[in-house]
Amino acid sequence: MHTYRIILTQEPEGGYTVAVPSLPGCITYGDDINHAIEMAKEAIEGYLEVLKEKGEEIPDDSRSLEYSLTLSS
């Protein structure tokens, strides 16, 4: 089992772009948050399949922590 952090960005025209920082170039899109998360799962699975086929190391975010800080200007 692998854990991945995903970042969802709401797009001005609607929907969400999803990036997986630990998997360079693994980016997808969904019409809403639930669809974006499902698309991210599919994109990650496909990315991992390619890494396995190439015999490359599988990265994992299970030991990562993330915080969001809001600063007033």
N, C-alpha and C positions, 0 to 999 in steps of 0.2 A: 504494500500500500504506500502510495506517495501523496504528499500534501503540497498544494500549490496555492500561492497567493494570486488573486486576480484583481485587476483594477478596472472598474466600470466607469466610463465617462459618458455622461448624457450628451447627445449630439443636438445642436440647434434645430436640425430638421426633423428630429425625433429619433427614438431608438438609442441604443447604447453600444459603444465600441468597447471591447474587452481586450486587455493586454495581460499577458502572463510574463512578468518581469524575469523570472528565472529560466524562461525558454525563449531566447532571442528570436524575434520574428513571429512568435505565436500570438496572432491578433485575429479577432473575429468580431462579429456584430450580431445584435439581436434586436427585435422590434420592441421588447420591453425587458425588464430585469430578469424575469424567469426564462424567457427565450434566450437572452444573452448568456445566462449561466449554463443553460443546456448546450448552447453552441460552444462555450468555452470547454465544457467537458469533452465534446467531440473533437475539438481542435487539439486539446492536450493528449487525448488518446492517440490521435493520428501522429502527433509529433513524437510521442514516446515510441510508437511502432517503428518509425524511421530511425530513431536513435538505436533501438535494439537491433534492427537489421544491419546497421553500420557497426555494431559492436561498441558503441560509444557509451560513456558514463551517463547514467540517468540522474539529473539534478533533482533536488527535493527541498522544499521550504519548511519541513517539519520542525526544524530547530530555529526558525526565524521568528522574531517578534516585530510587530509593527505598531506604531503610534501615530496619531495625527495631532499636530499642534496648530492652534489658531492663534495668530499674533495680531494685535490691534496696531494699526499704523499711526 
